[in-house]
Amino acid sequence: MARVVVDVMPKPEILDVQGQAVTRALDRIGVSGVSGVRQGKHFELEVSDGIDDETLHRLAGSLLANPVIEDWTVTRL
């Protein structure tokens, strides 16, 4: 079995409302020095060694991410 990490983030041109809310909340609780937050998703998968990288990227793009508004990276550990 192999361990795979898929990180999904909003594309840079997409407004990240959740990240903006976190940024404002940090300011309200007195944390300074953070000028921006982008919030994404992190997935950890255990897959058989026979699954190739192309299949993993296709899986991520069709099931874990919305390719219209999100970018993703797939990393084998």
Secondary structure as the mmCIF struct_conf table of DSSP 4:
data_model
#
loop_
_struct_conf.conf_type_id
_struct_conf.id
_struct_conf.beg_label_comp_id
_struct_conf.beg_label_asym_id
_struct_conf.beg_label_seq_id
_struct_conf.end_label_comp_id
_struct_conf.end_label_asym_id
_struct_conf.end_label_seq_id
STRN STRN1 ALA A 2 PRO A 10
TURN_TY1_P TURN_TY1_P1 PRO A 12 GLU A 13
BEND BEND1 ILE A 14 ILE A 14
HELX_RH_AL_P HELX_RH_AL_P1 VAL A 17 ARG A 28
TURN_TY1_P TURN_TY1_P2 ILE A 29 GLY A 30
BEND BEND2 GLY A 33 GLY A 33
STRN STRN2 LYS A 41 VAL A 47
TURN_TY1_P TURN_TY1_P3 ASP A 49 GLY A 50
HELX_RH_AL_P HELX_RH_AL_P2 ASP A 53 LEU A 59
HELX_RH_PI_P HELX_RH_PI_P1 ALA A 60 LEU A 64
TURN_TY1_P TURN_TY1_P4 PRO A 67 ILE A 69
STRN STRN3 GLU A 70 ARG A 76
#
